[in-house]
């Protein structure tokens, strides 16, 4: 005799988007030289989803930015709480990591537009407020699918035990890629009573540095923007797609073998957007509706040691200064190392965990190497775990694994790309897992908010 299926659970879902495109002439973040956005290829957005279930609410916001910073997120959360009642720990704000958007940090290679940045919390809060005002009954579905052939580990292990970005220059010493990829694309979707897609949250690990490169002179959301366009082309313009960027600190789009397919630029961004949209559709269309949707959220701020300069780093800087010619990369390294203010200090590193029914979300404040995300997924107690990088703050540029932190590759280079101690990634992962096991083990009483 067939067992009756539990009925799908109903919750309330609202979604909204706000344009956050900076003015023309703004500096573009992500490279070691200044690039200016002289035209807008496609607008940047802050996209928000609010979920209400069993007396609780969560807000998730994805911004088409290279990162978010604590000052912007804190200001946005204050506005959101005042205007919607959703408490700060129940709000996740993350970045897609586009490299054709404005700089977010105040002290970087290029200038941050303070006037634009000061207006950003208002835009984020407006997106959440409008989403909260537009709640409608909905069902949630969580699905996943493995997607290969679009993401590649960009670091290579050498015969001397070190690692480097890319395989060129020391080809005879390259053994293989220095790490895995995470092929899993996860989709959390919300459908209304008529079967219309309201919102889609996509979690996939792939750097958003495809469309422009070092010569970019335009503003664009890169492939995450194309992903949203492709979903809207099928499900209608009111469907809002949020990319919750996966742990892609060492993951790029560049294939390591010969190909006649696009390798970069707008054509590659469009290809990725369409392909990943197709995968997301396949995942969500076969996913069963959730039958229970408890919500929960917690934030724990870790005190993690900053990297402290040592004799080896000072010797490297001295050797660079002795060279006759230096590139942008080397000049920036010298400047950052000589002005580094954090020797012996501790960094505030917020780790956030959320629960949406059987789905867990872990939000980390940096570019995270993929092995850390895979470890969190492996030991998580939930049926599905979205590990989201570049969320809520920017505690470091990159966070490598403990062993990779000392192997010299870009992403592990002290001060230039790694601001924290070598063990920071393990500390974040361990804290997140403790929080998740507590969250999924203890029965939750609904909390207002």
NORFEN-V362343 format. One record per residue. N is the residue number from 1. RES is the residue in one small letter. PHI is phi in whole degrees, -180 to 180 (* if undefined). Layout:
N/RES/PHI + N/RES/PHI
This chain:
1/x/* + 2/x/-69 + 3/x/-83 + 4/x/-67 + 5/x/-75 + 6/x/-62 + 7/x/-72 + 8/x/-59 + 9/x/-83 + 10/x/-101 + 11/x/-133 + 12/x/-116 + 13/x/-133 + 14/x/-129 + 15/x/-145 + 16/x/-162 + 17/x/-138 + 18/x/-128 + 19/x/-72 + 20/x/-127 + 21/x/-60 + 22/x/-77 + 23/x/-68 + 24/x/-58 + 25/x/94 + 26/x/-67 + 27/x/-72 + 28/x/-100 + 29/x/-87 + 30/x/116 + 31/x/-131 + 32/x/-95 + 33/x/-147 + 34/x/-81 + 35/x/-124 + 36/x/-116 + 37/x/-84 + 38/x/-91 + 39/x/-154 + 40/x/-108 + 41/x/-73 + 42/x/-154 + 43/x/-69 + 44/x/-94 + 45/x/-134 + 46/x/-103 + 47/x/-111 + 48/x/-126 + 49/x/-129 + 50/x/-115 + 51/x/-118 + 52/x/-124 + 53/x/-157 + 54/x/52 + 55/x/85 + 56/x/-123 + 57/x/-135 + 58/x/-129 + 59/x/-125 + 60/x/-123 + 61/x/-129 + 62/x/-117 + 63/x/-110 + 64/x/-78 + 65/x/-139 + 66/x/-71 + 67/x/-166 + 68/x/-122 + 69/x/-120 + 70/x/-62 + 71/x/-65 + 72/x/-69 + 73/x/-65 + 74/x/-61 + 75/x/-66 + 76/x/-65 + 77/x/-64 + 78/x/-63 + 79/x/-64 + 80/x/-62 + 81/x/-64 + 82/x/-65 + 83/x/-100 + 84/x/-127 + 85/x/83 + 86/x/-75 + 87/x/-78 + 88/x/-54 + 89/x/-71 + 90/x/-94 + 91/x/-116 + 92/x/-109 + 93/x/-124 + 94/x/-134 + 95/x/-118 + 96/x/-78 + 97/x/84 + 98/x/-61 + 99/x/-97 + 100/x/-121 + 101/x/-137 + 102/x/-75 + 103/x/-71 + 104/x/-106 + 105/x/-84 + 106/x/-78 + 107/x/-117 + 108/x/-148 + 109/x/-64 + 110/x/-116 + 111/x/-80 + 112/x/-94 + 113/x/-82 + 114/x/-64 + 115/x/-63 + 116/x/-66 + 117/x/-64 + 118/x/-68 + 119/x/-86 + 120/x/-63 + 121/x/-57 + 122/x/-63 + 123/x/-65 + 124/x/-62 + 125/x/-64 + 126/x/-63 + 127/x/-62 + 128/x/-67 + 129/x/-60 + 130/x/-66 + 131/x/-64 + 132/x/-68 + 133/x/-76 + 134/x/-108 + 135/x/-63 + 136/x/-137 + 137/x/-60 + 138/x/-155 + 139/x/-109 + 140/x/-114 + 141/x/-133 + 142/x/-119 + 143/x/-138 + 144/x/-150 + 145/x/-156 + 146/x/-86 + 147/x/-127 + 148/x/-121 + 149/x/97 + 150/x/-121 + 151/x/-126 + 152/x/-145 + 153/x/-71 + 154/x/-92 + 155/x/-103 + 156/x/-127 + 157/x/-87 + 158/x/-107 + 159/x/-66 + 160/x/-88 + 161/x/92 + 162/x/-87 + 163/x/-132 + 164/x/-144 + 165/x/-77 + 166/x/76 + 167/x/-108 + 168/x/-86 + 169/x/98 + 170/x/-136 + 171/x/-55 + 172/x/-73 + 173/x/-105 + 174/x/-77 + 175/x/-91 + 176/x/-175 + 177/x/-57 + 178/x/-83 + 179/x/-168 + 180/x/-85 + 181/x/-115 + 182/x/-114 + 183/x/-78 + 184/x/-77 + 185/x/-102 + 186/x/-112 + 187/x/-129 + 188/x/-115 + 189/x/-120 + 190/x/-124 + 191/x/-119 + 192/x/-82 + 193/x/-65 + 194/x/-91 + 195/x/86 + 196/x/-84 + 197/x/-73 + 198/x/-89 + 199/x/-152 + 200/x/-135 + 201/x/-105 + 202/x/-114 + 203/x/-118 + 204/x/-153 + 205/x/-97 + 206/x/-162 + 207/x/-50 + 208/x/-100 + 209/x/-132 + 210/x/-115 + 211/x/-81 + 212/x/-126 + 213/x/69 + 214/x/-69 + 215/x/-105 + 216/x/-59 + 217/x/-129 + 218/x/-139 + 219/x/-97 + 220/x/-160 + 221/x/-84 + 222/x/61 + 223/x/-63 + 224/x/-60 + 225/x/-66 + 226/x/-67 + 227/x/-58 + 228/x/-63 + 229/x/-62 + 230/x/-66 + 231/x/-65 + 232/x/-64 + 233/x/-65 + 234/x/-94 + 235/x/-101 + 236/x/106 + 237/x/-68 + 238/x/-83 + 239/x/-73 + 240/x/-108 + 241/x/-109 + 242/x/-109 + 243/x/-87 + 244/x/-99 + 245/x/-57 + 246/x/-80 + 247/x/-78 + 248/x/-123 + 249/x/-58 + 250/x/-123 + 251/x/-121 + 252/x/-124 + 253/x/-93 + 254/x/-81 + 255/x/-68 + 256/x/-95 + 257/x/-123 + 258/x/-59 + 259/x/-156 + 260/x/-96 + 261/x/-81 + 262/x/-59 + 263/x/-103 + 264/x/-172 + 265/x/80 + 266/x/-56 + 267/x/-62 + 268/x/-70 + 269/x/-61 + 270/x/-66 + 271/x/-58 + 272/x/-64 + 273/x/-60 + 274/x/-68 + 275/x/-63 + 276/x/-73 + 277/x/-65 + 278/x/-62 + 279/x/-65 + 280/x/-62 + 281/x/-64 + 282/x/-61 + 283/x/-69 + 284/x/-80 + 285/x/-72 + 286/x/-103 + 287/x/-84 + 288/x/-78 + 289/x/-63 + 290/x/-65 + 291/x/-105 + 292/x/-154 + 293/x/-131 + 294/x/-69 + 295/x/-118 + 296/x/-159 + 297/x/-158 + 298/x/-145 + 299/x/-131 + 300/x/-124 + 301/x/-98 + 302/x/-87 + 303/x/-101 + 304/x/-112 + 305/x/-61 + 306/x/-70 + 307/x/-62 + 308/x/-115 + 309/x/-60 + 310/x/-129 + 311/x/-62 + 312/x/-64 + 313/x/-68 + 314/x/-62 + 315/x/-67 + 316/x/-63 + 317/x/-65 + 318/x/-62 + 319/x/-66 + 320/x/-65 + 321/x/-65 + 322/x/-80 + 323/x/-73 + 324/x/-78 + 325/x/-125 + 326/x/-131 + 327/x/-89 + 328/x/-58 + 329/x/-60 + 330/x/-67 + 331/x/-62 + 332/x/-67 + 333/x/-61 + 334/x/-61 + 335/x/-62 + 336/x/-66 + 337/x/-66 + 338/x/-71 + 339/x/-105 + 340/x/-60 + 341/x/-101 + 342/x/-111 + 343/x/-55 + 344/x/75 + 345/x/-101 + 346/x/-111 + 347/x/-103 + 348/x/-84 + 349/x/-123 + 350/x/-77 + 351/x/-115 + 352/x/-115 + 353/x/-125 + 354/x/-132 + 355/x/-123 + 356/x/-128 + 357/x/61 + 358/x/-83 + 359/x/-98 + 360/x/-107 + 361/x/-126 + 362/x/-113 + 363/x/-115 + 364/x/-122 + 365/x/-98 + 366/x/-172 + 367/x/-84 + 368/x/-108 + 369/x/-64 + 370/x/-64 + 371/x/-61 + 372/x/-67 + 373/x/-62 + 374/x/-64 + 375/x/-67 + 376/x/-61 + 377/x/-62 + 378/x/-60 + 379/x/-102 + 380/x/-70 + 381/x/-83 + 382/x/-89 + 383/x/-67 + 384/x/-144 + 385/x/-131 + 386/x/-91 + 387/x/-103 + 388/x/-116 + 389/x/-98 + 390/x/54 + 391/x/-117 + 392/x/74 + 393/x/-170 + 394/x/-131 + 395/x/-78 + 396/x/-159 + 397/x/-75 + 398/x/-119 + 399/x/-131 + 400/x/-83 + 401/x/-68 + 402/x/-59 + 403/x/-74 + 404/x/-73 + 405/x/-61 + 406/x/-108 + 407/x/-102 + 408/x/88 + 409/x/-75 + 410/x/-61 + 411/x/102 + 412/x/-118 + 413/x/-69 + 414/x/-56 + 415/x/69 + 416/x/-60 + 417/x/-130 + 418/x/-121 + 419/x/-96 + 420/x/-106 + 421/x/-64 + 422/x/-61 + 423/x/-95 + 424/x/-61 + 425/x/-63 + 426/x/-64 + 427/x/-62 + 428/x/-64 + 429/x/-62 + 430/x/-62 + 431/x/-63 + 432/x/-62 + 433/x/-68 + 434/x/-60 + 435/x/-63 + 436/x/-65 + 437/x/-65 + 438/x/-67 + 439/x/-67 + 440/x/-91 + 441/x/-94 + 442/x/-89 + 443/x/-59 + 444/x/-105 + 445/x/-91 + 446/x/-56 + 447/x/-119 + 448/x/-69 + 449/x/152
